[in-house]
Amino acid sequence: MSDNHSDLPSLPEGLVRRTPWPASVSRAVGTPLQPSVVYASESPDQLDAQYGGQVKGFTYAREGHPNAEVLAGKIDALEAAPLQGQGLIVGSGMAAVSAVVMGLLSAGDHVVAGVQLYGRSLRLLTQDMPRFGVTATLADPTDVRAMEAAIRPETRLILIEVVSNPTLRVADMDGILALGRAKGISVAVDNTFTTPRGYRPFDHGADIVIHSVTKMLAGHSDATLGYVACRDADDRKAIYDFATTTGMTPSPFDCWLAERGLYSFHLRYDRAEDNARLLADHLAGLKGVRRVIYPTRPDHPDHNRAVGLLGQRGGHMLSFEVDGGRAAANALTRAMPDLAFAPTLGDIGTTLSHPGSSSHRAVAEADRLAQGISEGFFRISVGVEDIALLKRDFTGGVAAAAATAG
């Protein structure tokens, strides 16, 4: 038997050389998926020109790739971003928050943030950033005077959510954005819950907009991505440089999936919003439901502000509370096995989450209770199912919780 493979058929000379993309006078209707890690340039002069910005070209996927650029451009248009074509896609929603905070701030700087931010955003600001010399003060975003009182001479950033997670309180956006302008402090808005279908922060003077694309924009629970857009080009560069250096690279495949999901975003959002409004009213009429929180309901604590800010666009998120503590909560979810009990939001189908055991489990119990997050508190990300099915599911779940509560 030969030990040099001389008896094997010869291989084509160029087999391991990359084949140029086939030329065509027609174009792909679906965006091509481009998973390449690296891009070849013609010469050192051309590569220098690419890095210098004289010519457009991709180099290394960590620094940007076609699928991320296509997706970012779509969201830029939805948000009416001032720097069109400059939105940045990163690996997750928390990567987006982290890139903003760590890309823009230095040791000695201070952040004022909404007290009811997403749990991991709170952890980043209160537990992680102090290790790097950046401190934060949490204040009630529904009260602009409280936000102003939290500002220090070293405050460099205000971070808020339009509608808070998970208690759905509506921030005094007009007041906070005016405060930022008056004090010369950048205001970053996490618009994940509201989406550009409900509210566009740049239209009202925001400096930075953040999204967890994972949620309603992508909409199918199969892509994990984040997005950042800026009003100021220097801010954008600082965030981009930090994200690139620390490897917050988005997967091309996830970008491709998210772009596909984005084409139906407006249809999904409108249907889910209609369902949420109807489901909120239904839940409010069920025995055993202590309260329902939905922005455009007259009993919402920020109802007037919500209507002034969002009109009748209450969104696809709602929260409710049942009596009976953890036992009732377990009974409720177990009585609805066909409805996903999962710590996420924005899926095309309805998902139910329990903040006390997921998003806010790291928040001290006393702090959770102060925000109104009890063991019987649930958040619903409403999907596009038939509303009759949703009403039937939740009627059974609430009844099971009530039976446990006695």
ROKE-481319 format. One record per residue (C-alpha): y, x, z. Coordinates in steps of 0.5 Angstrom, whole numbers, always signed. Each point is the difference from the previous one (the first is absolute). Layout:
N
- Y  X  Z
...
END
This chain:
406
- +0  +0  +0
- +7  +3  -2
- +5  +2  +6
- +6  +0  -5
- +0  -7  -3
- -1  +3  -7
- -5  -5  -2
- +5  -6  +2
- +4  -3  -6
- +7  +3  +0
- +6  -4  +2
- +6  -2  -4
- +5  +6  +1
- +6  -5  +3
- -4  -4  +4
- +3  +1  +7
- +7  +0  -3
- +4  -6  +1
- +0  -5  -6
- +7  -2  -2
- +2  -8  +1
- -2  -3  -6
- +6  -2  -5
- +1  -7  -1
- +5  -4  -4
- -1  -6  +5
- +1  +1  +8
- -4  -2  +6
- +2  -7  +2
- -3  +2  +7
- +3  +6  +4
- -5  +6  -1
- -2  +2  +6
- +1  +8  +1
- -3  +3  +5
- +1  +7  -2
- +2  +5  +6
- +4  +5  -5
- +4  +0  -6
- +0  +6  -5
- +7  +2  -3
- +1  +4  -6
- +3  +6  +3
- +3  +3  +6
- +7  -2  -3
- -2  -7  -1
- -3  +0  +7
- +7  +3  +3
- +4  -6  -4
- -5  -5  +3
- +1  +2  +7
- +8  +1  -1
- +0  -7  -3
- +2  +2  -7
- -6  -3  -3
- -4  -6  +3
- -7  +2  +1
- -6  -1  +5
- -2  +7  +4
- -5  -2  +6
- -2  -6  +2
- +3  +1  +7
- +7  +0  -3
- -1  -6  -4
- -5  -3  -5
- +1  -6  -5
- -3  -5  +3
- +4  +1  +7
- +6  +0  -5
- -2  -7  -4
- -1  -3  +7
- +7  +2  +3
- +4  -2  -6
- -3  -7  +1
- +2  +0  +7
- +7  +3  -1
- +1  -6  -5
- -2  -5  +5
- +4  +3  +6
- +6  +1  -5
- +0  +7  +3
- +7  +4  -2
- -4  +6  -2
- -5  -3  -5
- -5  +4  -2
- +0  +4  +6
- -4  -4  +5
- -6  +4  +3
- -7  -2  +1
- -4  +3  +6
- -7  -1  +3
- +1  -6  +5
- +6  -4  +3
- +0  +5  +6
- +1  +6  -4
- +6  -4  -3
- +3  -1  +7
- -2  +7  +2
- +3  +3  -6
- +6  -3  +1
- +1  +2  +7
- -3  +7  +0
- +4  +1  -7
- +7  -2  +2
- +0  +2  +8
- +0  +7  +4
- -1  +2  +7
- +6  -3  +4
- +0  -7  -4
- +0  -7  +2
- -3  -6  -3
- +2  -7  +2
- -6  -5  -2
- -2  -7  +1
- -4  -1  +6
- -5  -4  -4
- -2  +4  -5
- -7  +1  -3
- -4  +4  +6
- -1  +6  -4
- +7  +1  -1
- +1  -1  +7
- -5  +5  +2
- +3  +5  -5
- +7  -1  +3
- -1  +0  +7
- -6  +5  +1
- -1  +4  -6
- +7  +2  -2
- +3  +2  +7
- -5  +6  -1
- +4  +2  -6
- +7  -1  +4
- +2  -7  -3
- +1  -5  +5
- +0  -8  -1
- +3  -6  +3
- -3  -7  -1
- +5  -6  +0
- -1  -7  -2
- +2  -1  -7
- +2  -7  +0
- +6  +2  +5
- +4  +5  -4
- +4  +1  +7
- -7  +3  +2
- +0  +4  -6
- +7  +3  +1
- -1  +1  +7
- -6  +5  -1
- +4  +4  -5
- +1  +7  +2
- +4  +6  -3
- -6  +3  -2
- -3  -6  -4
- -1  +1  -7
- -5  -6  -2
- -1  -7  +2
- -7  -3  -2
- -1  -7  +0
- -5  -6  -3
- +4  -6  -3
- -6  -4  +3
- -3  +3  +6
- -8  +2  +0
- -3  -5  +3
- +5  -4  +4
- +4  -2  -7
- +7  +1  +4
- +5  +0  -6
- +5  +6  +1
- +7  -1  +0
- +0  +4  -7
- +8  -1  -2
- +2  +2  +7
- -5  +6  +0
- +2  +3  -7
- +8  -1  +2
- -2  +4  +6
- -3  +5  -4
- +6  +1  -5
- +5  +0  +6
- -3  +5  +4
- -2  +4  -6
- -8  +0  +1
- -5  -1  -5
- -4  -7  +1
- -7  +0  -3
- -4  -7  -1
- -7  -1  +1
- -1  -6  -5
- -7  +0  +0
- +0  -7  +3
- +5  -3  -4
- -1  +3  -7
- +6  +0  -5
- -2  -7  -2
- +3  -2  +7
- +5  +5  +1
- +3  +6  -3
- +3  +5  +5
- +4  +4  -5
- +4  -6  -3
- +2  +0  +8
- +2  +7  +0
- -6  +3  +3
- -1  +8  -1
- -8  +0  +0
- -5  -5  -2
- -7  +1  +3
- -7  -4  -2
- -7  +1  +2
- -2  -2  -8
- -7  -1  +3
- +2  -7  +2
- +3  -5  -4
- +2  +4  -6
- -6  +3  -1
- -3  -7  +3
- -8  +1  -1
- -2  +5  +6
- -2  +5  -4
- +5  +5  -1
- +4  +4  +6
- +7  +2  -2
- +7  +1  +2
- +7  +0  -3
- +7  +2  +1
- +6  -1  -3
- +7  +3  +1
- +7  -1  -1
- +2  +7  +0
- -3  +5  -4
- +0  +6  +5
- -3  -5  +5
- -6  -1  -5
- +0  +7  -2
- -1  +2  +8
- -6  -6  +0
- -3  +3  -6
- +0  +7  +2
- -3  -2  +7
- -5  -5  -3
- -3  +6  -5
- +0  +5  +5
- -4  -4  +5
- -5  -2  -6
- +2  -8  +1
- -3  +0  -7
- -2  -7  -3
- -7  -1  -3
- +1  -2  -8
- -5  -5  +1
- +3  -3  +5
- +7  +0  -4
- -4  -3  -6
- -3  -6  +4
- +7  -1  +4
- +3  -1  -7
- -5  -5  -2
- +1  -4  +6
- +8  +1  -1
- -1  -4  -6
- -2  -7  +4
- +5  +2  +6
- +5  -6  -1
- -6  -5  -2
- -4  +2  +6
- +6  +0  +5
- +3  -7  -2
- -7  -3  +1
- -1  +4  +7
- +7  -2  +2
- -1  -8  -2
- -7  +1  +4
- +3  +3  +6
- +6  -5  +1
- -6  -6  +0
- -4  +4  +4
- +5  +1  +5
- +2  -7  +1
- -8  -2  +0
- -1  +5  +6
- +6  -3  +4
- -3  -6  +0
- -7  +2  +3
- -2  -1  +7
- -1  +7  +3
- +6  +4  -4
- +5  +2  +5
- +5  +2  -5
- +1  +1  -8
- +5  +6  -2
- +2  -1  -8
- +7  +2  -2
- +2  -7  -3
- -2  -4  +5
- +5  -4  +4
- -3  +3  +7
- +0  +7  -2
- +5  +4  +5
- +3  +3  -6
- +0  -6  -5
- +8  +0  -2
- +0  +7  -1
- -7  +0  -4
- +3  -6  -4
- +6  +4  -2
- -3  +6  -1
- -7  -2  -4
- +2  -7  -2
- -6  -4  +0
- -4  +6  -2
- -4  +0  +7
- -5  +5  -3
- -8  +0  +1
- +0  +2  +7
- -1  -4  +6
- -2  +1  +7
- -3  -5  +5
- -2  +0  +7
- -6  -4  +4
- -1  +0  +7
- -6  +3  +4
- +1  +7  -1
- -6  +5  -3
- -5  -5  +0
- +3  -5  -4
- +2  +5  -5
- -7  +2  -1
- -2  -7  +0
- +5  -1  -6
- -2  +5  -4
- -7  -1  +1
- +1  -7  -2
- +3  +2  -7
- -6  +5  -3
- +3  -1  -7
- +7  +2  +1
- +1  +7  +1
- +2  +3  +7
- +3  +6  -2
- +6  +5  +2
- +3  -1  -7
- +5  -4  -4
- +2  -2  -7
- -7  -1  -2
- -1  -5  -6
- -4  -4  +5
- +2  -2  +7
- -1  +5  +6
- +1  -1  +7
- +1  +6  +5
- +1  +0  +8
- +5  +5  +1
- -2  +1  +7
- -6  +3  -2
- +2  +4  -6
- +7  +1  -3
- +3  +0  +8
- -6  +2  +4
- +4  +7  +1
- +6  -4  +3
- +0  -1  +7
- -2  -7  +3
- +6  -1  +3
- +4  +2  -6
- -4  -5  -4
- +1  -6  +4
- +7  +2  +0
- +0  -1  -7
- -4  -7  +0
- -7  +4  -2
- -5  -3  +5
- -8  +0  -1
- +1  -7  -3
- +5  +2  -6
- -2  +1  -7
- +3  +2  -6
- -2  -3  -7
- +1  +3  -7
- +0  -6  -4
- -4  +0  -7
- +0  -4  -6
- -6  -5  +2
- +0  -7  -1
- +4  -2  +6
- -5  -6  +2
- -5  +6  +1
- +5  +4  +5
- +1  -6  +4
- -7  -2  +1
- -2  +7  +2
- +6  +1  +5
- -1  -7  +3
- -7  +2  +2
- +2  +7  +2
- +5  -3  +5
- -5  -6  +2
- -4  +6  +2
- +5  +4  +4
- +2  -7  +4
- -7  -1  +2
- +0  +7  +3
- +6  -1  +3
- -2  -6  +3
END
